[in-house]
């Protein structure tokens, strides 16, 4: 009985060993694993380029901001260009509702017409009065001459008649002087009355022109060629976060910034630079910028400026000090606009005639750098001497030769997973 039990345990153990051996034979043998389903890359000789990758966003050195006109009360947008719209200088970007001001303009034009009619009426009345005063003056003058003629006959008339004619002459002369004074004062009074009416007319004309100018200001036009970038309407969310962009039908206050028109010729890449990388870069270095919103094109640029002093970055906590890097994009694209997220690659080190493998083909085992070299249908673990290592490519100083193929995944982990 005991012998039979021992025999069964011995058979089970032998079967287990056979299964493990079979699995090991197909999965791992002397540090080797199956080639199937594991991607490989060829070892080659070339120039090792160490790239520094930076995350940042697009900025514009020159931006024109379109602001809602002041002194216009509550404003409502009835027409607005969409974000990303290319516009030429003078094109309409934002149109506010002019209905209220147009009604005011009609009333002020009516007031102006009334003031001008009052002036014409005053001038006509003064002209008639002046003509009447002139007629009275001429009649008085004629009476003076007639009385003077009668007075000249005093020698042939009686003393009483002569004295009477002299009195008549004096009386007509006085009336003539009065008519002259009335004529002159009438002219002065007429001029004063017309001047007063003209002041009222000028005030009405000023109001008309001011209202016309205010109506013109309700149309925001592009001050230069550019691409429209609408700004958030914080009024829509009571100054809360995630405010939507302005759109047709929105109300806003005077003086509110509605949209921006960045100068595309001044487009640049801006990123924060760690202090450790500050000394590896210089102005003029070539940069490759990849804009996430334009995935089909990489843009050539160059380092245009690196800040001399470090600045606090409050986007992280606790805030850290780092430097600002600007890269001028050599040739822009209409699809690029400020605020777009992007990645920049800058070559900071070049070593010619190097043995190169992808960085992800180098693994760490027991403190040593290891690659898995393809050998037929198996992989052989091989210790290598690692030189420089970048984000994409690693330089191998010894351990493998160009033309060999290395695994891009750890075969032992793949086998263990299976």
C-alpha positions in Angstrom: 0.0 0.0 0.0 2.8 2.4 1.0 4.8 1.3 -2.0 1.8 2.0 -4.3 1.4 5.5 -2.8 5.1 6.3 -3.2 4.9 5.1 -6.8 2.0 7.4 -7.6 3.7 10.4 -6.1 6.8 9.6 -8.1 4.8 9.4 -11.3 3.0 12.7 -10.6 6.3 14.4 -9.8 7.9 13.0 -13.0 4.9 14.2 -15.0 5.2 17.7 -13.5 8.9 17.9 -14.3 8.1 16.8 -17.9 5.5 19.6 -18.3 7.8 22.2 -16.9 10.6 21.0 -19.1 8.4 21.2 -22.1 7.2 24.7 -21.3 10.8 25.8 -20.6 11.9 24.2 -23.9 9.4 26.3 -25.9 9.6 29.5 -23.7 13.0 30.0 -22.1 16.2 28.1 -22.8 19.5 29.4 -21.5 18.2 33.0 -21.3 16.5 32.6 -24.8 12.8 32.9 -25.7 10.6 32.5 -28.8 11.0 35.2 -31.5 7.4 35.1 -32.6 5.3 38.2 -31.6 8.3 40.1 -30.3 9.3 43.2 -32.4 12.9 43.6 -33.3 15.2 46.4 -34.6 18.4 46.2 -36.5 21.6 47.4 -34.9 23.2 50.1 -37.2 26.1 52.5 -37.3 25.5 56.2 -37.6 25.5 59.5 -35.8 24.1 59.5 -32.3 21.9 62.5 -31.7 20.8 63.3 -28.2 17.5 65.3 -28.2 16.1 67.5 -25.5 12.3 67.4 -25.6 10.2 70.3 -24.2 6.5 70.7 -23.8 5.1 74.2 -24.4 2.6 76.1 -26.4 2.3 78.6 -29.3 2.6 82.3 -28.5 2.5 85.4 -30.7 4.9 88.3 -30.1 2.5 90.8 -31.6 -1.3 90.6 -31.0 -4.0 93.1 -31.7 -7.0 93.0 -29.3 -10.5 94.0 -30.3 -12.4 95.7 -27.5 -16.1 96.6 -27.2 -16.6 100.4 -27.5 -16.9 102.5 -24.4 -19.9 104.6 -23.5 -22.3 102.5 -25.5 -24.2 100.9 -22.6 -25.2 97.2 -22.8 -23.9 95.6 -26.0 -25.3 92.6 -27.9 -23.3 90.7 -30.5 -25.3 90.1 -33.7 -22.4 88.9 -35.9 -19.0 87.5 -35.0 -16.3 85.6 -36.9 -15.4 82.2 -35.7 -12.1 81.3 -34.1 -9.5 80.4 -36.8 -11.1 82.6 -39.4 -8.5 84.3 -41.6 -9.3 87.9 -42.1 -7.8 90.8 -44.1 -7.3 94.3 -42.8 -10.7 96.1 -42.7 -12.8 92.9 -42.6 -15.7 92.9 -40.1 -14.8 90.7 -37.1 -17.6 91.7 -34.6 -20.8 93.6 -35.2 -22.9 94.8 -32.2 -26.6 95.6 -32.4 -26.9 99.3 -33.4 -30.7 99.6 -33.1 -30.8 101.8 -30.0 -28.2 104.2 -31.3 -29.9 104.3 -34.7 -33.1 105.5 -33.0 -31.1 108.1 -31.1 -29.5 109.2 -34.4 -32.9 109.6 -36.1 -34.1 111.8 -33.2 -30.9 113.9 -33.2 -31.1 114.4 -36.9 -34.7 115.6 -36.4 -33.4 118.0 -33.8 -30.7 119.2 -36.2 -33.2 119.8 -39.0 -35.4 121.7 -36.5 -32.5 123.9 -35.4 -31.6 124.6 -39.0 -35.2 125.5 -39.8 -35.3 127.9 -36.8 -32.2 129.6 -38.1 -33.7 130.1 -41.5 -36.9 131.4 -39.9 -35.0 133.8 -37.7 -32.9 135.0 -40.6 -36.1 135.6 -42.7 -37.7 137.5 -39.8 -34.7 139.6 -39.2 -34.4 140.3 -42.9 -38.0 141.5 -43.0 -37.4 143.7 -39.9 -34.2 145.1 -41.3 -35.9 145.9 -44.6 -38.7 147.7 -42.6 -36.2 149.6 -40.5 -34.3 150.6 -43.6 -37.6 151.8 -45.2 -38.4 153.8 -42.1 -34.9 155.3 -42.2 -35.2 156.3 -45.8 -38.6 157.9 -45.1 -37.2 159.8 -42.2 -34.3 161.0 -44.3 -36.7 162.2 -47.0 -38.7 164.0 -44.3 -35.6 165.7 -43.1 -34.7 166.9 -46.6 -38.3 168.1 -47.1 -38.3 169.9 -43.8 -34.9 171.5 -44.6 -36.3 172.7 -47.8 -39.2 174.3 -46.0 -37.0 175.9 -43.5 -34.9 177.5 -46.2 -38.0 179.5 -47.1 -38.0 181.4 -43.8 -37.0 184.7 -45.4 -40.1 184.8 -47.6 -42.5 183.5 -44.9 -43.7 185.0 -41.8 -41.8 184.6 -38.6 -44.3 182.2 -37.2 -44.2 179.9 -40.2 -40.4 180.1 -40.3 -40.1 179.0 -36.7 -42.7 176.3 -37.3 -40.6 174.9 -40.2 -37.5 175.0 -38.1 -39.2 173.0 -35.4 -40.4 170.5 -38.0 -36.9 170.2 -39.3 -35.5 169.5 -35.9 -38.3 166.9 -35.3 -37.6 165.1 -38.5 -33.9 165.1 -37.9 -34.5 163.5 -34.5 -36.7 160.8 -36.0 -34.1 160.1 -38.7 -31.5 159.6 -36.0 -33.9 157.3 -34.2 -34.5 155.3 -37.3 -30.7 155.0 -37.9 -30.2 153.8 -34.3 -33.1 151.3 -34.7 -31.6 150.1 -38.0 -28.2 149.6 -36.5 -29.5 148.0 -33.3 -31.8 145.8 -35.3 -28.8 144.5 -37.3 -26.9 143.8 -34.0 -29.9 142.1 -32.4 -30.5 140.0 -35.5 -26.9 138.9 -35.5 -27.1 137.9 -31.9 -30.3 136.0 -32.3 -28.9 134.1 -35.3 -25.7 133.4 -33.5 -27.6 131.9 -30.6 -29.7 129.7 -33.0 -26.5 128.7 -34.7 -25.0 127.5 -31.4 -28.0 125.3 -30.9 -27.7 124.0 -34.4 -23.9 123.3 -33.9 -24.7 121.4 -30.7 -27.3 119.3 -32.6 -24.8 118.7 -35.4 -22.2 117.6 -32.9 -24.7 115.2 -31.3 -25.5 113.7 -34.8 -21.8 113.2 -35.7 -21.0 111.8 -32.2 -23.9 109.3 -32.6 -22.8 108.4 -36.1 -19.2 107.8 -34.8 -20.6 105.6 -31.9 -22.5 103.5 -34.5 -19.3 103.1 -36.5 -17.5 101.9 -33.4 -20.1 99.1 -33.0 -18.4 97.4 -36.0 -15.0 96.0 -34.9 -12.8 95.6 -38.0 -9.5 93.8 -38.4 -6.7 96.3 -37.9 -4.4 94.0 -39.9 -4.3 90.7 -41.6 -4.5 87.8 -39.2 -6.4 84.9 -37.8 -9.3 85.4 -35.3 -9.0 84.1 -31.8 -12.1 84.6 -29.8 -11.7 85.3 -26.1 -13.7 83.8 -23.1 -17.0 85.4 -22.2 -16.7 85.4 -18.4 -20.0 87.2 -18.1 -21.7 84.0 -19.3 -20.5 82.1 -16.2 -20.2 85.0 -13.7 -16.4 85.0 -13.9 -16.2 81.3 -13.2 -13.8 78.8 -14.8 -14.2 77.2 -18.3 -16.0 80.3 -19.7 -17.1 79.8 -23.3 -15.9 82.0 -26.2 -18.0 84.9 -27.3 -20.7 84.1 -29.8 -23.7 85.7 -31.6 -26.4 86.8 -29.2 -24.0 87.4 -26.2 -24.2 90.6 -24.2 -21.1 92.3 -22.9 -20.0 95.4 -21.2 -18.1 98.4 -22.8 -14.4 97.9 -22.8 -14.5 94.1 -22.8 -11.9 92.3 -24.9 -13.8 90.3 -27.4 -11.1 88.8 -29.8 -7.5 88.8 -30.6 -5.7 88.9 -34.0 -2.2 87.5 -33.5 0.4 88.5 -36.1 1.2 85.2 -37.7 4.6 86.4 -38.8 5.5 86.6 -35.0 4.4 83.1 -34.1 6.8 81.4 -31.7 7.1 78.3 -29.4 7.4 79.0 -25.7 8.4 76.5 -23.0 9.9 76.3 -19.6 13.4 75.0 -19.3 15.0 73.2 -16.3 18.1 74.7 -14.9 20.1 71.5 -15.7 19.3 71.9 -19.4 19.9 75.7 -19.5 23.6 75.3 -20.2 23.0 72.8 -23.0 21.2 75.3 -25.3 22.3 78.4 -27.2 20.4 80.9 -29.3 20.2 80.0 -32.9 20.1 76.2 -32.3 17.7 74.5 -34.7 14.4 73.2 -33.3 11.7 70.9 -34.6 8.2 71.8 -33.3 5.3 69.4 -33.4 1.9 71.0 -32.9 -0.7 68.6 -31.6 -3.5 70.3 -33.6 -1.5 70.0 -36.8 -0.3 66.4 -36.6 0.7 66.0 -40.3 3.5 68.6 -40.3 6.6 69.3 -38.2 7.8 72.9 -38.2 11.3 74.0 -38.4 12.3 76.7 -35.9 15.3 78.1 -34.0 16.0 79.2 -30.5 15.5 82.9 -30.4 15.8 83.7 -26.7 16.5 82.1 -23.4 15.7 84.1 -20.3 18.7 85.2 -18.2 16.9 84.9 -14.9 14.7 82.0 -13.7 11.0 82.6 -13.0 8.6 80.9 -10.7 6.3 78.4 -12.2 3.0 78.5 -10.3 1.4 75.8 -12.4 3.0 73.3 -10.0 3.0 73.2 -6.2 5.2 74.0 -4.6 6.2 76.4 -7.4 9.6 75.8 -9.1 12.0 78.2 -10.7 12.9 77.6 -14.3 13.9 79.5 -17.4 11.8 80.6 -20.4 12.8 79.5 -23.9 11.4 81.0 -27.1 11.8 79.4 -30.5 10.9 81.4 -33.6 9.1 79.3 -36.2 10.7 79.8 -39.6 7.6 79.2 -41.7 4.1 79.3 -40.1 0.9 77.7 -41.1 -2.6 79.2 -41.2 -3.8 76.4 -38.9 -1.5 77.5 -36.1 -2.8 79.9 -33.6 -1.8 80.9 -30.0 -2.6 78.6 -27.2 -2.0 75.3 -29.1 0.0 72.7 -27.2 3.1 71.4 -28.9 6.4 69.5 -28.4 9.9 70.7 -29.4 12.9 68.6 -30.1 16.4 70.2 -29.9 19.6 68.3 -30.7 22.0 68.9 -27.8 24.7 66.3 -28.5 26.0 64.6 -31.7 28.5 61.7 -31.8 29.4 60.4 -35.3 30.2 56.8 -36.1 28.4 55.2 -33.3 26.7 51.8 -32.9 23.0 52.6 -32.3 20.0 50.7 -31.0 16.6 52.0 -29.9 16.6 53.1 -26.3 13.7 50.7 -25.5 15.9 47.7 -26.6 18.3 48.2 -23.7 17.2 46.6 -20.4 18.7 46.6 -16.9 19.5 43.2 -15.3 21.4 43.0 -12.0 22.8 46.4 -12.5 24.1 45.7 -16.0 22.8 46.9 -19.4 21.4 44.0 -21.4 20.1 43.6 -24.9 18.4 40.5 -26.3 20.0 39.5 -29.6 18.0 37.5 -32.1 19.6 34.1 -32.8 17.6 32.1 -35.2 14.2 31.6 -33.5 15.5 32.5 -30.1 16.8 35.5 -28.2 20.1 35.5 -26.4 20.7 37.9 -23.5 23.9 39.8 -24.0 25.5 42.3 -21.7 26.6 45.6 -23.4 28.6 48.7 -22.5 26.3 51.6 -22.8 27.5 55.1 -23.9 25.0 57.9 -24.2 21.3 57.3 -24.0 18.6 59.6 -25.4 14.9 59.4 -25.4 14.8 57.5 -28.7 18.3 56.1 -29.4 21.1 54.6 -27.3 24.8 54.4 -28.1 26.5 51.1 -27.6 30.2 51.0 -27.0 30.7 47.3 -26.9 28.8 44.0 -26.9 27.0 44.0 -30.2 27.8 44.7 -33.9 25.9 46.4 -36.7 23.6 44.1 -38.6 22.4 42.2 -35.6 18.8 42.4 -34.5 17.7 43.1 -30.9 14.3 42.7 -29.2 12.2 45.8 -28.4 10.5 43.9 -25.5 12.0 41.8 -22.8 11.5 38.1 -24.0 11.7 36.7 -20.5 8.7 38.9 -19.4 6.8 38.0 -22.6 7.4 34.3 -21.9 6.4 34.7 -18.2 3.2 36.5 -19.3 2.4 33.6 -21.6 
